[in-house]
Amino acid sequence: MAYLFTAMKLLKSFYLCFVLIGLLMNYGSGAQKIISLANYHDYEAMTSSLEMLHDIYPEMTHVYSIGKSVDGRSLWVIALSSSIPGDHVLLRPEVKYIGNMHGNEVVGREILLHFAESLLANYGKDDKVTRLLDNTRIHIMPSLNPDGFELSEEEECYGVVGRTNANGFDINRNFPDYFEETGFEIQKETQAVMDWLEKEHFVLSANFHGGALVANYPLDNLEPPKKELYRTLADFSPYSACSDDDVFRFLALTYSAAHGRMRKFNETTRYANFSAEYGFKEGITNGADWYAVSGGMQDYNYFQSGCFEITLEIGSCKYPHRDEIAQYWEENKDSLFEYLKQVHRGIKGVVTSHNDNSPIYDATVRVHDRTLPQRTTELGEFWLILLPGKYKIEIAKEGYHTVLQNVQVSHELYKTLRLDVQLRNCCMTLAPSISVLLIIFYITV
C-alpha cells in the first residue's frame, strides 16, 4: 500500500508539471487549459478541479467547505485574491457567487468553474482582472446542491428531478423570510449558508439558476396583507421594492447589459410569466413582480446581512447538452466580471472610538431616507454600494454621539469615497463644537 500511495503522489506531481508547462506555453492566450468545456463535472470531478486550481495557484486560492449536504457531500468554495486569499484584509470587500442551488439547474455550476480558472489564468496579463483580484476577495461556490445534481439528467430542460435537496426541500424556499413564517425545517445546506453569512461580511453576491433568461432582483416577497389585496385585484405579481431599489436595478442591468442575449426583449419573451405574451424589458425583473417567493436566498442576504444579492436565470434549458456549455460560458463571462466590479463604487470606511482608536462593532451606517442600515464588522468596517450623487450618511451606536455627514459619491469605479469616522462616548462632558470628530478622504484603489 505504501508503494501504491507513493506512486499515486508521483503521478499527480508529473501531471501537475505537465499542466504547468502547458500554461507557460500558452501564456497570454487566455484559453482554459485545466477545466474542460466539453463535459459536465460531477461531484468528484468538481472537487478535483478545485483542488487542481489550488495546486497550480496556491498563493491566490483558498479551497474550503462551508458544511455538508444532507448526503454528506462537502459544499466547496474556492476563494480568489492576489494575496492572502484565506483571510479577510481590512476594507477589502468580500463578494460571492453561488451556483447549482437547484440541483437540476446546472449551467451556473459549470460557468463558475470556468470563471475561477479564467481569473487565475489572466492575473498579471489582463489589467482589469489584475485590478479586481488585487482589491477584492472572490468566493465561488459552484454547487450548493451537489446531491440534487447527482440525480439530474442531461438534456432534461423543464423537469424537476434533482431540483430539491436529498430531503425533498427546495433550498430557495427554505430561508427565514422577512415578511412571513415559512414553517419549513431549516435544511443543512440552508444552515450552512446562514452560518457562512455570519462568519463573512459579504457586500455583493449573485446566485445562478436556469429555466429562464433574466436578472432577478429583490424583493422576492411582500407583506401577506398586501399579497391578499393584490390577489383580490387579480394581480398575483406586484412589484415589491426595497429602499435600495435603484441600486438593485442597476446591478441587474449591469449583468444583463454585458450578456450576449439577456438584454434583448425578444430573447426573454417566452420566459416571462411562463407565457409568450410578456417579456422582460432590458432583461431584468423585480422578483415579486415576476412571481412572489417566500424563503428566498436573495431576500435573506439583504435583510439579514446587508449583502446585495441578485438571482440570475441564465438559460431556458435547465440541463442543456454538454455541447452547449462553451456557448453559455461565452455569453456570461463578461457579465460575471462586470457585475463583481460594482462592489468598488459608493462608500467604505472604518468606525472607531475617539477614546482609544479601537474599532466599533455593530454600529449602524444608514443612508438618509433608506430603511436598511449597514452594520460595521468586528474591525469597524462598512461598505455602501451607491450610485453617483449626493447623500446624507448617519453613523450611530448606542452610547456614542451620532454623526451626520453630507457626501458626494463619484461615478467612477475603484474611486470610492473613504469615510472614516471616530465617535465620542456620549457620557463624556464635551463642548458642542467638539462633540464628534469626523475624518473624510478620497482614496483610489
KOLKOL-771547 format. One record per residue (C-alpha): residue number from 1; x, y, z; residue in one letter. Coordinates in steps of 0.5 Angstrom, whole numbers, plus 2048, in hexadecimal, padded with zeros to 3 digits. Each point is the difference from the previous one (the first is absolute). Example, Ala and Ser with C-alpha at 12.3 -4.5 7.8 and 13.67 -1.06 7.14 Angstrom:
BEGIN
<n:1; xx:819; yy:7F7; zz:810; res:A> .
<n:2; xx:802; yy:807; zz:7FE; res:S> .
END
This chain:
BEGIN
<n:1; xx:800; yy:800; zz:800; res:M> .
<n:2; xx:806; yy:805; zz:802; res:A> .
<n:3; xx:803; yy:7FF; zz:7F9; res:Y> .
<n:4; xx:7F9; yy:801; zz:7FC; res:L> .
<n:5; xx:7FF; yy:806; zz:804; res:F> .
<n:6; xx:807; yy:803; zz:7FE; res:T> .
<n:7; xx:7FE; yy:7FE; zz:7F9; res:A> .
<n:8; xx:7FA; yy:804; zz:800; res:M> .
<n:9; xx:803; yy:806; zz:803; res:K> .
<n:10; xx:806; yy:800; zz:7FB; res:L> .
<n:11; xx:7FA; yy:7FF; zz:7FA; res:L> .
<n:12; xx:7FD; yy:806; zz:803; res:K> .
<n:13; xx:807; yy:804; zz:800; res:S> .
<n:14; xx:801; yy:7FE; zz:7F9; res:F> .
<n:15; xx:7F9; yy:802; zz:7FE; res:Y> .
<n:16; xx:801; yy:807; zz:803; res:L> .
<n:17; xx:806; yy:801; zz:7FD; res:C> .
<n:18; xx:7FD; yy:7FE; zz:7F9; res:F> .
<n:19; xx:7FB; yy:805; zz:801; res:V> .
<n:20; xx:804; yy:806; zz:803; res:L> .
<n:21; xx:805; yy:7FF; zz:7F9; res:I> .
<n:22; xx:7F9; yy:801; zz:7FC; res:G> .
<n:23; xx:7FE; yy:806; zz:804; res:L> .
<n:24; xx:807; yy:803; zz:7FF; res:L> .
<n:25; xx:800; yy:7FE; zz:7F8; res:M> .
<n:26; xx:7F9; yy:804; zz:800; res:N> .
<n:27; xx:802; yy:806; zz:804; res:Y> .
<n:28; xx:7FB; yy:806; zz:7FE; res:G> .
<n:29; xx:7FC; yy:7FB; zz:7FC; res:S> .
<n:30; xx:7FA; yy:801; zz:805; res:G> .
<n:31; xx:7FE; yy:7F9; zz:7FE; res:A> .
<n:32; xx:7FD; yy:7FB; zz:805; res:Q> .
<n:33; xx:805; yy:7FA; zz:801; res:K> .
<n:34; xx:7FE; yy:7FD; zz:806; res:I> .
<n:35; xx:7F9; yy:7FF; zz:801; res:I> .
<n:36; xx:7FC; yy:7FD; zz:7F9; res:S> .
<n:37; xx:7FB; yy:804; zz:7FD; res:L> .
<n:38; xx:7FE; yy:7F9; zz:7FD; res:A> .
<n:39; xx:7FD; yy:7FD; zz:806; res:N> .
<n:40; xx:7FC; yy:801; zz:806; res:Y> .
<n:41; xx:803; yy:7FF; zz:807; res:H> .
<n:42; xx:7FD; yy:7FB; zz:805; res:D> .
<n:43; xx:802; yy:801; zz:807; res:Y> .
<n:44; xx:806; yy:7FC; zz:7FF; res:E> .
<n:45; xx:803; yy:804; zz:7FA; res:A> .
<n:46; xx:7FD; yy:807; zz:803; res:M> .
<n:47; xx:804; yy:7FE; zz:806; res:T> .
<n:48; xx:806; yy:7FE; zz:7FC; res:S> .
<n:49; xx:800; yy:806; zz:7FC; res:S> .
<n:50; xx:800; yy:805; zz:806; res:L> .
<n:51; xx:806; yy:7FC; zz:803; res:E> .
<n:52; xx:804; yy:801; zz:7FA; res:M> .
<n:53; xx:7FF; yy:807; zz:7FF; res:L> .
<n:54; xx:802; yy:801; zz:807; res:H> .
<n:55; xx:806; yy:7FB; zz:7FF; res:D> .
<n:56; xx:802; yy:805; zz:7FA; res:I> .
<n:57; xx:7FF; yy:807; zz:803; res:Y> .
<n:58; xx:801; yy:7FE; zz:807; res:P> .
<n:59; xx:801; yy:808; zz:802; res:E> .
<n:60; xx:7FA; yy:802; zz:7FD; res:M> .
<n:61; xx:7FB; yy:7FB; zz:802; res:T> .
<n:62; xx:7FD; yy:7FD; zz:807; res:H> .
<n:63; xx:7FB; yy:7FA; zz:7FF; res:V> .
<n:64; xx:7FC; yy:7FF; zz:806; res:Y> .
<n:65; xx:7F9; yy:7FD; zz:801; res:S> .
<n:66; xx:7FA; yy:803; zz:804; res:I> .
<n:67; xx:7FD; yy:7FA; zz:802; res:G> .
<n:68; xx:7FD; yy:7F9; zz:7FE; res:K> .
<n:69; xx:7FA; yy:7FF; zz:7FB; res:S> .
<n:70; xx:7FA; yy:7FB; zz:803; res:V> .
<n:71; xx:804; yy:7FA; zz:7FD; res:D> .
<n:72; xx:807; yy:802; zz:802; res:G> .
<n:73; xx:803; yy:804; zz:7FA; res:R> .
<n:74; xx:804; yy:806; zz:802; res:S> .
<n:75; xx:7FE; yy:807; zz:7FE; res:L> .
<n:76; xx:806; yy:802; zz:7FD; res:W> .
<n:77; xx:802; yy:807; zz:7FF; res:V> .
<n:78; xx:806; yy:803; zz:7FD; res:I> .
<n:79; xx:803; yy:807; zz:802; res:A> .
<n:80; xx:804; yy:804; zz:7FB; res:L> .
<n:81; xx:804; yy:806; zz:801; res:S> .
<n:82; xx:807; yy:802; zz:7FE; res:S> .
<n:83; xx:802; yy:800; zz:807; res:S> .
<n:84; xx:7FE; yy:7FD; zz:807; res:I> .
<n:85; xx:7FA; yy:7FC; zz:7FD; res:P> .
<n:86; xx:7FF; yy:7FC; zz:806; res:G> .
<n:87; xx:7FE; yy:806; zz:805; res:D> .
<n:88; xx:7FD; yy:807; zz:800; res:H> .
<n:89; xx:804; yy:806; zz:7FF; res:V> .
<n:90; xx:7FE; yy:807; zz:802; res:L> .
<n:91; xx:7FB; yy:803; zz:7FC; res:L> .
<n:92; xx:801; yy:7FB; zz:7FA; res:R> .
<n:93; xx:7F9; yy:7FE; zz:7FE; res:P> .
<n:94; xx:7FD; yy:7F9; zz:800; res:E> .
<n:95; xx:7FC; yy:7FE; zz:7FA; res:V> .
<n:96; xx:7FD; yy:7F9; zz:7FF; res:K> .
<n:97; xx:7FD; yy:7FC; zz:7FA; res:Y> .
<n:98; xx:7FB; yy:7FA; zz:801; res:I> .
<n:99; xx:7FE; yy:7FB; zz:7FB; res:G> .
<n:100; xx:7FC; yy:7FA; zz:800; res:N> .
<n:101; xx:7FB; yy:802; zz:805; res:M> .
<n:102; xx:7FB; yy:7FC; zz:7FD; res:H> .
<n:103; xx:804; yy:7F9; zz:7FE; res:G> .
<n:104; xx:7FD; yy:7FF; zz:7F9; res:N> .
<n:105; xx:802; yy:808; zz:7FE; res:E> .
<n:106; xx:807; yy:7FE; zz:7FE; res:V> .
<n:107; xx:803; yy:806; zz:7FC; res:V> .
<n:108; xx:802; yy:804; zz:805; res:G> .
<n:109; xx:804; yy:7FB; zz:803; res:R> .
<n:110; xx:804; yy:7FF; zz:7FA; res:E> .
<n:111; xx:801; yy:807; zz:7FE; res:I> .
<n:112; xx:802; yy:802; zz:808; res:L> .
<n:113; xx:806; yy:7FA; zz:7FF; res:L> .
<n:114; xx:802; yy:804; zz:7F9; res:H> .
<n:115; xx:7FF; yy:807; zz:803; res:F> .
<n:116; xx:805; yy:7FE; zz:806; res:A> .
<n:117; xx:805; yy:7FD; zz:7FB; res:E> .
<n:118; xx:800; yy:806; zz:7FC; res:S> .
<n:119; xx:801; yy:805; zz:805; res:L> .
<n:120; xx:806; yy:7FC; zz:803; res:L> .
<n:121; xx:803; yy:7FF; zz:7F9; res:A> .
<n:122; xx:7FF; yy:807; zz:7FE; res:N> .
<n:123; xx:803; yy:803; zz:806; res:Y> .
<n:124; xx:806; yy:804; zz:7FE; res:G> .
<n:125; xx:7FE; yy:800; zz:7F9; res:K> .
<n:126; xx:7FA; yy:804; zz:800; res:D> .
<n:127; xx:800; yy:806; zz:803; res:D> .
<n:128; xx:7F9; yy:800; zz:802; res:K> .
<n:129; xx:800; yy:7F9; zz:803; res:V> .
<n:130; xx:806; yy:802; zz:804; res:T> .
<n:131; xx:7FD; yy:806; zz:803; res:R> .
<n:132; xx:7FA; yy:7FC; zz:802; res:L> .
<n:133; xx:804; yy:7FB; zz:803; res:L> .
<n:134; xx:805; yy:805; zz:804; res:D> .
<n:135; xx:7FA; yy:803; zz:803; res:N> .
<n:136; xx:7FA; yy:7FB; zz:801; res:T> .
<n:137; xx:800; yy:7F9; zz:803; res:R> .
<n:138; xx:7FB; yy:7FC; zz:7FC; res:I> .
<n:139; xx:7FD; yy:7FA; zz:803; res:H> .
<n:140; xx:7FD; yy:7FB; zz:7FB; res:I> .
<n:141; xx:7FB; yy:7FA; zz:802; res:M> .
<n:142; xx:7FF; yy:7FC; zz:7F9; res:P> .
<n:143; xx:7FB; yy:7FC; zz:804; res:S> .
<n:144; xx:7FB; yy:801; zz:806; res:L> .
<n:145; xx:7FC; yy:7FA; zz:7FE; res:N> .
<n:146; xx:805; yy:7FA; zz:7FE; res:P> .
<n:147; xx:7FB; yy:7FB; zz:802; res:D> .
<n:148; xx:7FB; yy:802; zz:7FB; res:G> .
<n:149; xx:805; yy:801; zz:7FB; res:F> .
<n:150; xx:802; yy:7F8; zz:800; res:E> .
<n:151; xx:7F8; yy:7FF; zz:7FF; res:L> .
<n:152; xx:7FF; yy:804; zz:7FA; res:S> .
<n:153; xx:800; yy:7FE; zz:7F9; res:E> .
<n:154; xx:804; yy:804; zz:7FA; res:E> .
<n:155; xx:7FB; yy:803; zz:7FB; res:E> .
<n:156; xx:7FA; yy:800; zz:805; res:E> .
<n:157; xx:7FE; yy:807; zz:7FE; res:C> .
<n:158; xx:7FA; yy:801; zz:804; res:Y> .
<n:159; xx:800; yy:7FA; zz:805; res:G> .
<n:160; xx:800; yy:801; zz:808; res:V> .
<n:161; xx:804; yy:7F9; zz:802; res:V> .
<n:162; xx:806; yy:803; zz:804; res:G> .
<n:163; xx:7FD; yy:807; zz:801; res:R> .
<n:164; xx:800; yy:7FF; zz:807; res:T> .
<n:165; xx:805; yy:7FD; zz:805; res:N> .
<n:166; xx:800; yy:7F9; zz:803; res:A> .
<n:167; xx:7FA; yy:801; zz:805; res:N> .
<n:168; xx:7FC; yy:803; zz:7FA; res:G> .
<n:169; xx:800; yy:807; zz:802; res:F> .
<n:170; xx:801; yy:806; zz:7FC; res:D> .
<n:171; xx:806; yy:804; zz:802; res:I> .
<n:172; xx:7FE; yy:806; zz:7FD; res:N> .
<n:173; xx:7F9; yy:800; zz:804; res:R> .
<n:174; xx:804; yy:7FE; zz:807; res:N> .
<n:175; xx:803; yy:806; zz:803; res:F> .
<n:176; xx:7FD; yy:804; zz:805; res:P> .
<n:177; xx:7FB; yy:805; zz:7FD; res:D> .
<n:178; xx:800; yy:808; zz:802; res:Y> .
<n:179; xx:7F8; yy:800; zz:7FF; res:F> .
<n:180; xx:7FD; yy:7F9; zz:802; res:E> .
<n:181; xx:802; yy:7FA; zz:803; res:E> .
<n:182; xx:801; yy:7FA; zz:7FB; res:T> .
<n:183; xx:7FF; yy:7FB; zz:805; res:G> .
<n:184; xx:806; yy:7FB; zz:7FD; res:F> .
<n:185; xx:805; yy:7FD; zz:804; res:E> .
<n:186; xx:807; yy:803; zz:7FE; res:I> .
<n:187; xx:804; yy:7FB; zz:7FC; res:Q> .
<n:188; xx:807; yy:7FF; zz:800; res:K> .
<n:189; xx:802; yy:804; zz:7FA; res:E> .
<n:190; xx:7FC; yy:806; zz:802; res:T> .
<n:191; xx:803; yy:800; zz:807; res:Q> .
<n:192; xx:807; yy:800; zz:7FD; res:A> .
<n:193; xx:7FF; yy:806; zz:7FC; res:V> .
<n:194; xx:7FD; yy:803; zz:806; res:M> .
<n:195; xx:806; yy:7FF; zz:804; res:D> .
<n:196; xx:804; yy:802; zz:7FB; res:W> .
<n:197; xx:7FD; yy:807; zz:7FF; res:L> .
<n:198; xx:801; yy:800; zz:808; res:E> .
<n:199; xx:807; yy:7FF; zz:7FF; res:K> .
<n:200; xx:802; yy:804; zz:7FA; res:E> .
<n:201; xx:7FD; yy:807; zz:7FF; res:H> .
<n:202; xx:7FE; yy:800; zz:7F8; res:F> .
<n:203; xx:7FF; yy:806; zz:7FD; res:V> .
<n:204; xx:7FE; yy:7FE; zz:7F9; res:L> .
<n:205; xx:7FD; yy:7F9; zz:7FD; res:S> .
<n:206; xx:7FC; yy:7FC; zz:7FB; res:A> .
<n:207; xx:7FD; yy:7F9; zz:7FF; res:N> .
<n:208; xx:7FF; yy:7FC; zz:7FA; res:F> .
<n:209; xx:7FA; yy:7FD; zz:7FD; res:H> .
<n:210; xx:7FD; yy:7FD; zz:7FA; res:G> .
<n:211; xx:7FA; yy:800; zz:7FC; res:G> .
<n:212; xx:7FF; yy:807; zz:7FE; res:A> .
<n:213; xx:805; yy:806; zz:7FE; res:L> .
<n:214; xx:7FF; yy:806; zz:804; res:V> .
<n:215; xx:804; yy:803; zz:806; res:A> .
<n:216; xx:7FB; yy:800; zz:806; res:N> .
<n:217; xx:801; yy:805; zz:806; res:Y> .
<n:218; xx:7FD; yy:801; zz:807; res:P> .
<n:219; xx:7FB; yy:800; zz:803; res:L> .
<n:220; xx:7FD; yy:7F9; zz:7FE; res:D> .
<n:221; xx:7FB; yy:801; zz:806; res:N> .
<n:222; xx:7FB; yy:805; zz:803; res:L> .
<n:223; xx:7FB; yy:800; zz:806; res:E> .
<n:224; xx:7FB; yy:7FB; zz:800; res:P> .
<n:225; xx:7FA; yy:805; zz:800; res:P> .
<n:226; xx:803; yy:804; zz:7FA; res:K> .
<n:227; xx:800; yy:7F9; zz:7FC; res:K> .
<n:228; xx:7F9; yy:7FE; zz:802; res:E> .
<n:229; xx:7FE; yy:807; zz:7FE; res:L> .
<n:230; xx:803; yy:7FF; zz:7F9; res:Y> .
<n:231; xx:7FD; yy:7FA; zz:7FF; res:R> .
<n:232; xx:7F9; yy:803; zz:801; res:T> .
<n:233; xx:802; yy:804; zz:7FB; res:L> .
<n:234; xx:802; yy:7FA; zz:7FB; res:A> .
<n:235; xx:808; yy:803; zz:801; res:D> .
<n:236; xx:804; yy:7FA; zz:802; res:F> .
<n:237; xx:807; yy:803; zz:7FF; res:S> .
<n:238; xx:800; yy:807; zz:803; res:P> .
<n:239; xx:807; yy:804; zz:800; res:Y> .
<n:240; xx:803; yy:800; zz:806; res:S> .
<n:241; xx:805; yy:805; zz:801; res:A> .
<n:242; xx:805; yy:801; zz:806; res:C> .
<n:243; xx:803; yy:807; zz:801; res:S> .
<n:244; xx:807; yy:7FE; zz:7FC; res:D> .
<n:245; xx:7FB; yy:7FE; zz:7FA; res:D> .
<n:246; xx:805; yy:805; zz:7FC; res:D> .
<n:247; xx:806; yy:7FC; zz:802; res:V> .
<n:248; xx:7FD; yy:7F9; zz:7FE; res:F> .
<n:249; xx:7FD; yy:802; zz:7FA; res:R> .
<n:250; xx:807; yy:803; zz:7FE; res:F> .
<n:251; xx:803; yy:7FA; zz:802; res:L> .
<n:252; xx:7FB; yy:7FB; zz:7FC; res:A> .
<n:253; xx:801; yy:805; zz:7FA; res:L> .
<n:254; xx:808; yy:7FF; zz:800; res:T> .
<n:255; xx:7FF; yy:7F9; zz:800; res:Y> .
<n:256; xx:7FB; yy:800; zz:7FA; res:S> .
<n:257; xx:804; yy:805; zz:7FC; res:A> .
<n:258; xx:806; yy:7FC; zz:800; res:A> .
<n:259; xx:7FD; yy:7FA; zz:7FE; res:H> .
<n:260; xx:7FF; yy:7FE; zz:7F9; res:G> .
<n:261; xx:7F8; yy:7FF; zz:800; res:R> .
<n:262; xx:7FD; yy:801; zz:806; res:M> .
<n:263; xx:7FF; yy:808; zz:7FF; res:R> .
<n:264; xx:7FC; yy:7FE; zz:7F9; res:K> .
<n:265; xx:7F9; yy:800; zz:801; res:F> .
<n:266; xx:7FF; yy:7FB; zz:7FB; res:N> .
<n:267; xx:804; yy:7FB; zz:803; res:E> .
<n:268; xx:7FD; yy:801; zz:807; res:T> .
<n:269; xx:7F8; yy:800; zz:7FE; res:T> .
<n:270; xx:7FF; yy:7F8; zz:800; res:R> .
<n:271; xx:802; yy:800; zz:807; res:Y> .
<n:272; xx:7FD; yy:806; zz:804; res:A> .
<n:273; xx:7FA; yy:7FE; zz:804; res:N> .
<n:274; xx:800; yy:7F9; zz:7FC; res:F> .
<n:275; xx:7FC; yy:803; zz:7FB; res:S> .
<n:276; xx:802; yy:802; zz:7F9; res:A> .
<n:277; xx:7FC; yy:807; zz:801; res:E> .
<n:278; xx:805; yy:803; zz:804; res:Y> .
<n:279; xx:808; yy:801; zz:800; res:G> .
<n:280; xx:805; yy:803; zz:805; res:F> .
<n:281; xx:802; yy:807; zz:7FE; res:K> .
<n:282; xx:807; yy:801; zz:800; res:E> .
<n:283; xx:801; yy:7F9; zz:802; res:G> .
<n:284; xx:7FE; yy:802; zz:808; res:I> .
<n:285; xx:7FA; yy:7FF; zz:804; res:T> .
<n:286; xx:7FF; yy:801; zz:808; res:N> .
<n:287; xx:7FF; yy:7F9; zz:803; res:G> .
<n:288; xx:7F9; yy:801; zz:803; res:A> .
<n:289; xx:7FE; yy:804; zz:7F9; res:D> .
<n:290; xx:801; yy:7F9; zz:7FD; res:W> .
<n:291; xx:7FD; yy:7FC; zz:805; res:Y> .
<n:292; xx:801; yy:800; zz:807; res:A> .
<n:293; xx:804; yy:7FC; zz:804; res:V> .
<n:294; xx:801; yy:7FF; zz:808; res:S> .
<n:295; xx:806; yy:7FD; zz:803; res:G> .
<n:296; xx:805; yy:802; zz:7FA; res:G> .
<n:297; xx:807; yy:801; zz:801; res:M> .
<n:298; xx:801; yy:807; zz:7FD; res:Q> .
<n:299; xx:7FB; yy:803; zz:805; res:D> .
<n:300; xx:803; yy:7FC; zz:806; res:Y> .
<n:301; xx:807; yy:803; zz:7FD; res:N> .
<n:302; xx:7FD; yy:807; zz:800; res:Y> .
<n:303; xx:7FC; yy:800; zz:807; res:F> .
<n:304; xx:805; yy:7FC; zz:804; res:Q> .
<n:305; xx:807; yy:802; zz:7FE; res:S> .
<n:306; xx:7FF; yy:806; zz:7FB; res:G> .
<n:307; xx:803; yy:7FD; zz:7FB; res:C> .
<n:308; xx:7FE; yy:802; zz:7F9; res:F> .
<n:309; xx:7FE; yy:7F9; zz:7FC; res:E> .
<n:310; xx:7FC; yy:7FF; zz:7FA; res:I> .
<n:311; xx:7FE; yy:7FA; zz:7FC; res:T> .
<n:312; xx:802; yy:7FE; zz:7F9; res:L> .
<n:313; xx:7FC; yy:7FC; zz:7FC; res:E> .
<n:314; xx:805; yy:7FE; zz:7FA; res:I> .
<n:315; xx:7FC; yy:7FC; zz:7FB; res:G> .
<n:316; xx:7FA; yy:7FD; zz:7FE; res:S> .
<n:317; xx:802; yy:7F9; zz:801; res:C> .
<n:318; xx:802; yy:7FD; zz:807; res:K> .
<n:319; xx:805; yy:7FB; zz:7FE; res:Y> .
<n:320; xx:802; yy:801; zz:7F9; res:P> .
<n:321; xx:804; yy:7FB; zz:7FC; res:H> .
<n:322; xx:807; yy:801; zz:801; res:R> .
<n:323; xx:802; yy:802; zz:7F9; res:D> .
<n:324; xx:7FD; yy:807; zz:802; res:E> .
<n:325; xx:804; yy:801; zz:807; res:I> .
<n:326; xx:805; yy:804; zz:7FB; res:A> .
<n:327; xx:7FB; yy:805; zz:7FE; res:Q> .
<n:328; xx:7FD; yy:801; zz:807; res:Y> .
<n:329; xx:807; yy:802; zz:802; res:W> .
<n:330; xx:801; yy:805; zz:7FA; res:E> .
<n:331; xx:7F9; yy:803; zz:802; res:E> .
<n:332; xx:801; yy:801; zz:807; res:N> .
<n:333; xx:808; yy:801; zz:801; res:K> .
<n:334; xx:800; yy:808; zz:7FF; res:D> .
<n:335; xx:7FA; yy:800; zz:805; res:S> .
<n:336; xx:803; yy:7FC; zz:805; res:L> .
<n:337; xx:806; yy:805; zz:800; res:F> .
<n:338; xx:7FC; yy:807; zz:7FF; res:E> .
<n:339; xx:7FB; yy:7FE; zz:806; res:Y> .
<n:340; xx:805; yy:7FF; zz:805; res:L> .
<n:341; xx:804; yy:806; zz:7FE; res:K> .
<n:342; xx:7FA; yy:804; zz:803; res:Q> .
<n:343; xx:802; yy:7FF; zz:807; res:V> .
<n:344; xx:805; yy:805; zz:7FF; res:H> .
<n:345; xx:7FB; yy:806; zz:800; res:R> .
<n:346; xx:7FD; yy:804; zz:805; res:G> .
<n:347; xx:803; yy:801; zz:807; res:I> .
<n:348; xx:804; yy:7FC; zz:805; res:K> .
<n:349; xx:803; yy:802; zz:807; res:G> .
<n:350; xx:802; yy:7FE; zz:807; res:V> .
<n:351; xx:7FD; yy:802; zz:806; res:V> .
<n:352; xx:804; yy:801; zz:806; res:T> .
<n:353; xx:800; yy:802; zz:807; res:S> .
<n:354; xx:803; yy:807; zz:801; res:H> .
<n:355; xx:802; yy:7FE; zz:807; res:N> .
<n:356; xx:805; yy:7FA; zz:7FE; res:D> .
<n:357; xx:7FF; yy:800; zz:7F9; res:N> .
<n:358; xx:7FD; yy:7F9; zz:801; res:S> .
<n:359; xx:7FB; yy:7FD; zz:7FA; res:P> .
<n:360; xx:7F9; yy:801; zz:802; res:I> .
<n:361; xx:7FC; yy:7FA; zz:7FE; res:Y> .
<n:362; xx:7F9; yy:7FF; zz:7FE; res:D> .
<n:363; xx:7FF; yy:808; zz:7FF; res:A> .
<n:364; xx:7FB; yy:802; zz:7FB; res:T> .
<n:365; xx:801; yy:803; zz:7FA; res:V> .
<n:366; xx:7FA; yy:803; zz:7FD; res:R> .
<n:367; xx:7FF; yy:804; zz:7F9; res:V> .
<n:368; xx:7FA; yy:805; zz:802; res:H> .
<n:369; xx:7F9; yy:7FE; zz:7FD; res:D> .
<n:370; xx:802; yy:7F9; zz:7FF; res:R> .
<n:371; xx:7FE; yy:7FB; zz:805; res:T> .
<n:372; xx:805; yy:7FA; zz:801; res:L> .
<n:373; xx:807; yy:802; zz:803; res:P> .
<n:374; xx:806; yy:7FD; zz:7FF; res:Q> .
<n:375; xx:804; yy:7FE; zz:807; res:R> .
<n:376; xx:807; yy:800; zz:801; res:T> .
<n:377; xx:804; yy:7FA; zz:800; res:T> .
<n:378; xx:805; yy:7FE; zz:806; res:E> .
<n:379; xx:805; yy:804; zz:7FD; res:L> .
<n:380; xx:7FB; yy:806; zz:800; res:G> .
<n:381; xx:800; yy:800; zz:7F8; res:E> .
<n:382; xx:7FA; yy:801; zz:7FC; res:F> .
<n:383; xx:7FE; yy:801; zz:7F9; res:W> .
<n:384; xx:7FA; yy:803; zz:7FC; res:L> .
<n:385; xx:7FF; yy:7FF; zz:7F9; res:I> .
<n:386; xx:7FD; yy:806; zz:7FD; res:L> .
<n:387; xx:7FF; yy:803; zz:7F9; res:L> .
<n:388; xx:803; yy:807; zz:7FF; res:P> .
<n:389; xx:7FD; yy:806; zz:803; res:G> .
<n:390; xx:7FF; yy:804; zz:807; res:K> .
<n:391; xx:7FF; yy:7FC; zz:806; res:Y> .
<n:392; xx:7FF; yy:801; zz:808; res:K> .
<n:393; xx:803; yy:7FB; zz:804; res:I> .
<n:394; xx:7FE; yy:7FE; zz:807; res:E> .
<n:395; xx:805; yy:7FC; zz:805; res:I> .
<n:396; xx:7FD; yy:7FE; zz:806; res:A> .
<n:397; xx:802; yy:7FC; zz:806; res:K> .
<n:398; xx:7FD; yy:7FF; zz:807; res:E> .
<n:399; xx:804; yy:804; zz:805; res:G> .
<n:400; xx:803; yy:805; zz:7FB; res:Y> .
<n:401; xx:7FE; yy:806; zz:7FC; res:H> .
<n:402; xx:7FD; yy:7FF; zz:7FA; res:T> .
<n:403; xx:804; yy:803; zz:7FA; res:V> .
<n:404; xx:7FC; yy:803; zz:7FA; res:L> .
<n:405; xx:804; yy:802; zz:7F9; res:Q> .
<n:406; xx:7FE; yy:802; zz:7F9; res:N> .
<n:407; xx:805; yy:7FD; zz:7FB; res:V> .
<n:408; xx:800; yy:7FF; zz:7F8; res:Q> .
<n:409; xx:801; yy:7F9; zz:7FD; res:V> .
<n:410; xx:804; yy:800; zz:7FA; res:S> .
<n:411; xx:7FE; yy:7FD; zz:7F9; res:H> .
<n:412; xx:807; yy:7FC; zz:7FF; res:E> .
<n:413; xx:801; yy:7F9; zz:802; res:L> .
<n:414; xx:806; yy:7FF; zz:805; res:Y> .
<n:415; xx:800; yy:807; zz:802; res:K> .
<n:416; xx:7FC; yy:7FF; zz:807; res:T> .
<n:417; xx:7FE; yy:805; zz:805; res:L> .
<n:418; xx:804; yy:7FE; zz:806; res:R> .
<n:419; xx:7FC; yy:803; zz:806; res:L> .
<n:420; xx:804; yy:7FE; zz:807; res:D> .
<n:421; xx:7FC; yy:802; zz:806; res:V> .
<n:422; xx:802; yy:801; zz:807; res:Q> .
<n:423; xx:7FA; yy:800; zz:805; res:L> .
<n:424; xx:801; yy:803; zz:807; res:R> .
<n:425; xx:7FD; yy:7FD; zz:806; res:N> .
<n:426; xx:7F9; yy:803; zz:802; res:C> .
<n:427; xx:801; yy:800; zz:807; res:C> .
<n:428; xx:806; yy:805; zz:800; res:M> .
<n:429; xx:800; yy:807; zz:801; res:T> .
<n:430; xx:801; yy:804; zz:7FA; res:L> .
<n:431; xx:7FF; yy:807; zz:7FC; res:A> .
<n:432; xx:7FB; yy:7FF; zz:7FB; res:P> .
<n:433; xx:805; yy:802; zz:7FB; res:S> .
<n:434; xx:805; yy:7FA; zz:801; res:I> .
<n:435; xx:7FA; yy:7FB; zz:801; res:S> .
<n:436; xx:802; yy:7FC; zz:7FA; res:V> .
<n:437; xx:807; yy:7FF; zz:7FC; res:L> .
<n:438; xx:7FF; yy:7FE; zz:7F9; res:L> .
<n:439; xx:805; yy:7FE; zz:7FB; res:I> .
<n:440; xx:7FF; yy:800; zz:7F9; res:I> .
<n:441; xx:804; yy:7FF; zz:7FA; res:F> .
<n:442; xx:800; yy:7FD; zz:7F9; res:Y> .
<n:443; xx:804; yy:7FA; zz:7FE; res:I> .
<n:444; xx:801; yy:7FD; zz:7F9; res:T> .
<n:445; xx:802; yy:7F9; zz:800; res:V> .
END
